[in-house]
Amino acid sequence: MFQERIACQKLMQKIILPEQAAEMIKDGMTIGVSGFTLAGYPKAITLALAKKIKNTGENIKVNIFSGASVGEEVDGALAEVGAIARRAPYQTNAKLRNSLNTPGEIEYTDQHLGLFASMCRKGCYGSIDLAIIEACAITKEGNIIPSTSVGNVPTYVKMAKKVLIELNLEQPIVLAGMHDIYTPEDPPNQKPIPLTSSSQRIGTTYIPCEPEKIAGIVITSIPDGTRDFAPIDENAKAMAGNIIDFLHNEVAQGRLTKSLLPLQSGVGSIANAVLAGLKESDFENLDFFSEVIQDSVFDLIDVGKFKAVSGTALTPSVKGVRQFQANAELYRKVIVLRPQEISNHPELIYRLGVIAMNTAIEADIFGNINSTHIMGTKMMNGIGGSGDFAHNASISIFMTPSTAKDGEISCIVPMCSHVDHTEHDVSVIVTERGIADLRNTSPRERAKIIIKNCAHPDYQDMLRDYYERALKANPPGKCHTPHIMSEALSWHARFNKTGSMKIK
């Protein structure tokens, strides 16, 4: 019964229908929504708004700010009816992606996730008219207990003129107590964040909210969208094995202990597979300090590998949801969910010495990484938190298969068509072919290592040919990073593995 989840009795009179909540959303509003990677996002209110626009033809366009990507009920439904004017800071929805890649439809601000909340509080993104927040419960004071993610909710609730709450009965009440809500002060009053380990708690288990600010509560039972991970294929296993071999060597060299340093892993099937590889390794007593908690994290908790897990969202597959529900009491002892400006905070990533593992669309032979754009123009998802971690990690690892499109495209290229992470923030590049440790290397040394260790054999000769010709084309005194600029980017359009024309 929903009454058991609302401890603040005077809020009972604010229970409304999704359609009534949708009427509060006006053209031109900026709305902060909960949610981070298909976890803990509102569903009923945005679906009601989309239905209203579709039925009435009313022209309503709003700006949507979230924590990261959110489900079809927000991004897909609102993009389909043309209701989004601006979106930030991250997305993964196909309908939304098509619109933001079409001039004149949706403006998209791709932003480092760890910085977005503080930039909002500074006013860089204007005022927040309305916050729509999914909760699993409300305290007697009216404070909000989030569901499966925290994201940017504390900032949106603080800044918003009004708050709408979706109380989702599908979200397990055992989530209460897993959250650690701490909002840093902003400059010039910012102080060190008093967090020195992944397991430590420094805040409250709820998001502060004055009851007077809550404009309505919608009762829902719509589950989070889930996305099954691709089966762990041979390439993913090989990449996992290469990373584990690298970590073993770091231990052998005395740079790490068997408990390593806190690990971070990006989102998706490759990242999930790499973490799964740790299950059979001999590493023990591990910490996880990251954003997203996926299936492999649950597996590593189950076998006692992870002793502390810190993130901002629970994003399991369908199987992972069942696994979490069956072992929720165990997981709540190990997992802490924080605001993303804490999970992705540069100060904390650097202090804890995090080992970052993120995926790339392509890497070039000098160690630059493209993680967002196809052919330099088509946005896929966004930089997400990879930049937060890559720039501040003790070891920054980027993973990609050596080829894409069934081998028709090389993911190792002479020059990235778009650069999200420069060579200065990339310690290691890993493909199924091998690993390139780029620390203490010059650009010319990097090129040789990456081509030899990471590029697919079908493309190695072409990459070597480009590099050797680039060396000859640049005279002494002008060849620190050898390129033939007229050719470097044309690689993306000119060559497949047979040497014939191929457009990505």
N, C-alpha and C positions, 0 to 999 in steps of 0.2 A: 504494500500500500504506500502511495506517495506521501501520505500524512506522516509516516514514520521518518521520512527523510527531510522534512521541513521542521526544524526545531523552533524557528521563529514564528510564533503563532500569528502575529499581525500580518505576516506575509501571505497567509492563507487567502486573504481577500483579494490578492493580486493574481490569482490563478486565472489565466485566460486561454483562449484557443489560438492555434497558430495563425489563423486568418486575422484575428484581432491584433496580434503582434505585427503582422505584415502591414497593417494599416498605419503603423507608426513610422514606417520607413518611407521617406520622402525623397524626391528627385534632388540630386546634388549632395546628399549626405555622404560623409565618410564614416565607414563602419569598421570597427575592430572586431574580428571574430576569433573565437578560440580554435585550436586545432594545430596539429603538427604531424605531417605525413599520415593522413587518413586515421588520425587518432584524436578523439575528444573534440570534434568540430560540431557546430550546430547543424541541424538537418531539417526539422519540421518548419521552422519559420522561413528559411530561404526557399524551401519548396513551395510554401504557401504564397510567397511573393512572386515566384516565377509563374505559378498558376494564375495569379491575379493579372499579371502583365499579359500573359498569353490570352486570357479570356476577355480582357477589357481593351487591350491595345494601348493602355496608358504608357506614356513615355517616362520611364523612371530609370535613371542611370546613377549608380552609386560607386564610390571608391571602396574597394575591399582590401583591408589589411589583415593579415593572419600571422601565425607563427611561421608556418612553412606551407607545404601543400595541404589541401583539404579535399574532402570527398566530392563525388559527383553531385551531391545534394546542394552544394554551394557553387563551386566553380563551373561544373557542367551545366546545371540547371539555369543559373543566371547568365552564363555566356550564351546559351542557346536562345534566350529571349532578348539578348542585347542589353542586359541591365547593368553591365560592368563598364564603367568609364576608365578606371585605373585600378591596377592590381599590384600588390607588393607583399612580401619580399621574395616569394618563391612559389612555384606551381608545378604540377605534373599532369594536368588534365588535357586531354587531346582536343576537346572543343575550345577550351580557353587558349591553348597553344596556337591553334589555327587563327584565332581572332587577333592575338597579340602579334602574330607574324604578318598580319594584314594591315597596312597603313590605314588610319582613319577609324579603326574599330576599338581596340583596347590598348591603352598605354601601360607598359609594364616596366616597373623599376626592379631590376635584379640587384639584390642588396645582401651584403654579409649579414647572416642571421644574428650573430652576436652583437651587432651594433644597432639593430633596427629599433629596439625599445628606447635606448637612450636618445637616438635621433628624433624619435617621436616626442619624447618628453621635452626636448629642446625646441620643438615647434617646426622642425624641418619638413614635416609632412602635414602641417596644418593641425586643426583641431579634430578631435574624435567626437562626432555627434552621438553615436550609439555604439554600445558594445553588446554583442550577442554571444553568450557564453554557455557552453554545456557544463553541467555540474552533476555530481552524483549525490550531493546532499547540501543542505544549507544549515549553518549553525544557529543557535538561539539568538546570537547577536546580528544575524543577517549576513554573516560572512560566507563566502563561496568555497565549497570543497570541490575542486576540479575532478574531472573523470580521468581519461587515459592520457591526457597531455596537459602541460602547463603552458609552454610556448611564451607568448607575449601577453597573456591574460592579465597579470597584475598591473601592467602599464595601461592597457586598454580600459580596465575597470577604473583605475585612478583618474584617467584623463576624460573618460566619456561623460557627457551630460546626463545620459540615461543608460540603464543596463537592462537588457532582456536576458532571462535565464531559461535555458532548456534543461529541465530536470529529467535526466534520462534514466528510467528504471531498468533499462537493459544493462547499464554499467554497474558492475558489482560494488556493493557497499564496502567490500574489503579494501577498495582503493583508498578509503579514508584513512589517513595516517601515513600514506606513502609519500606525500608531498612535503617539500621543504621550500617555503616561499620566502625569498629574501630579495629585496630591491635595493641596489646600490644607490648611494647619493650621487648626484651629478656634479661635475666641476662647477665652481671651484671648491666645492665642499666634499669631494669624493675622498673616501678613506680606503685603506686596504681591505679587501674582502677577507674575513677571518675564516677561510676554508683551507685546510692543509691536508685533507685526505678525502678520498671518494666517498667514504662512509659517513663522514661528519655531517651533522645537521646544524644550521645556523639561523633558521627562520621559523616560521609558523607552518602548521599543517593546513592552513586555509588562506584564501585571498581576502584581505580586508575589503569590506563594502558596506556603506551605510544603507540601511533598509530603505530610506527615503529615496535613494537613487534608483532602486529597482522598480522599473515601470511595469513589469509583468513577468509571470512565471508560466511557461508552457510545459506540460507534462508529456513526455515522449517515451517511446520504447523502440527506437530505431537503432540497430547496432551500427558500430563503426564499419565503414567499408573495409574489406580485407583484400589483399592481393597475394596470391600464392607465389612463392618463389620458384624460379625455374629449377629443374633438377640439377644437382651438382654434377656437371659434366667433367670430362677429362681435363679441359683447359683450366677450369676453376680449381680442380684438385691440384693441378701442376702449379698454379699460382700460389695456392695455399702452402704447398710443399716448399716452394722457393722462399716464401717469406719466413717459414719456420726454420729453414736452413740458415737464412740470414740472421735470425734472432739467436740461433744456437752459436753462430760465429761471434756475435756481439758478446755473448756470455763467455765464450772461450777467450776473447780478447780482453776480458775484464771490464768491458764498458757497461754490461748489464749483469744482474743476478738472475737466478732461475725464476724468481717471481717477476722479472722484467720491470717495467714501469707501467703506469695506467695506460690502457689501450683505448683508442678511439677507432671506430669503424663507420664508414659511410653507409648509405642506404642501398638496398637492392640485392639481387641474387648473388652477384660476385662477392660483395662484402659479406653477405651471410655465409657463403661457402668458405671464405677464408677464415672466418671465425670458427666454423665447424671443424676446420682442420686442427684447431688447437685442442679439440676434445681428445684426440689420440696422441697428442704430444706429451712430453714429460715435464712441461711447465706447470707449476702449481701456485696456489695462493695469489691469484691474479686479481688486479683491479680493472674496472672498466669505467672510464670517464668519457662520456660521449653524448650524442644527442638522442639517437633512436635505439630502442631496445627491441631486437628482433628475435626470431625463433632460436638461433644458435646461442644467444645469451641465456635463454632459459635452459637449454641443454647443458651449458657449461656450469650453470648454478646447480643443476640436478646432480652432476657428477663431482661437485665440490671444487671445481677449478676456479670459479669466480667467488671471491669472498666479499666483494663490495662492488655494487653496480650503481652508477649515477648517470641519469639521462634527463630528457625533457618529455619523452613520449614512449608509450608502449605500442609498437606497430607489428604485431604478429600476423602470420597467415591464419587461415581458417583452422588448421591443425594447431597452430600456436595459441589461438584463443582457447581452445579446449584444454591445452596443456596448462595455460595460466590459471584457468578456472579450477582445474583439478589440484593445483599445487599453490594456490594463492597465498596461503599462510606462510609457506616457505619463502616465496618471492618477496613478500612485504618485509621480511626480516633483512633482506639483502639489497633491495632496490630502493633508490631515492629518486623522486621526480622533482626537477627544479625548473625555474624560469630559464628560457634559452639564453638570456644575457648572463646567466651564471654557468650553465652547461657549456657555453661557447665563449666564455670570457677569456681574452688574451692573457690577463694576469694569472688566472688559474691554470690555463693550459701550460704556460711557461713554468709556473711554480712547481706543478706536479710532474713536469717532464714527460708529458703525454707522448706516446708513440702513435702517430696518426696514419690511418690507412684509408685512402679514398680512391675512387674510380675516375678514369679519364676517358674522354671520347677519343683523343689522340694525344700523342707526345711527339715532340720533334727531337732531332738528333743532338740538340744542345741542352735538352732537359726542360724546355718550356711545356706547359700543359694547357690543353683546351678541354674544359669540362662542361661547356654550355652550348656551343654553336656548331651546327653542321655547315660546312663550306663558308664559315665566317659570317653568315647572314641569318641563318634559321635558328632561332632560339629553341632549345629542347626543354629544359626545366629551369636551370638557374645555378648560380654558384653555391647556393645553400650555405652550409657551415664549413665546407672544405677549405675556404680561405682562412677562416678563423683558426682552424687547426694547423693548416700547412705552414702558415707564417710563424706560429708560436710553438710548434711541437719540438721536442728534442730530436725526433727522427720523423721526417715527413715522407711517407711512402705513397706512390701512386701506382695503381694497377689498371691494366687494360689487356685484353687479348691482343695478340700481335696483328690479327686481321679482323675484318668485319665483312658482312654480306657474303658469307660462305667463301671467304678467302679472296674476294674480288677487290677489296680495299685494304691497304696497309694502314694500321693504326700508328705506325712509326713513320714520320714524314720529315722532309728537310726543314720545313718551317710550319708551325701551327697556323691554321687559317684564322684563329682567334686565340688570344692568350689570356687565361684567367689566373694562372700561377706561373710566375717567372722561374727561371732556372735557380734563382737565389732562394726559393722556398721549397725546392724539391731535393730531398736527400737521396731517394732511391726510386727507380722505376722497375716495375715487375711485369713481365708477361709470362705466358705459359712456357716460353722458350728459355727464360732465365731471368737474372737479376742484374741490374746495373747500379752499383754503389757510386754515386756521383760526388761524394764528399771528398774534398781535397783534390779536385780535378779542374783542369782548365777546359774551356769550351772545345778545343781540338781533341783533348783526351776523352771528353764526354762522348763526342760523336763516334769515335772508334768503339768505345765500350758499349754504347747503346745499340749500334748497328750489329756488333758481334753477338751480344748477349740477349737482346730483346727483339730484334726484327725477325720476321719470318724469312726462312731461306729463299722463298720466292721473290722477295724484295731486297735482299741484302746486296746483290750485285748492283742494282740500280741506285741504292742509297750510297754505296761506296763510290760509284761512278760520279754521282752528284758531288759528294764531298771532295773527291780528288780533283775534279774540275774546278770546284770553288777555291781550293787551295791555289791552283795555278792561275786562276782569273784575278786574284787579288795580290798586288805587289807586296814585297817586304815592307814592313812598317804599317800595313793597313789590313792585317789578316788575323786579328785576334779571334773573331767569330766568322769563319769563311762562309760567305753566301754568294750566290749568283742571283741577285734580286729579281732579274727578269724571269727566272725559272722557279724560284723557291715556292711561290704560292701556286704556280701553274701545275705543280705536281698533283694537286687535288683534283684537277680536271683532266690531266693528260694521260696518266699511265695506270694500267692495271698490271697484274703479274705477268701478262704476256707482252707488255710493252705497247699495247694498243690503246686508243682513246677510251677513257672511262670517266663518266661524270658521277660523282657521289650522289 
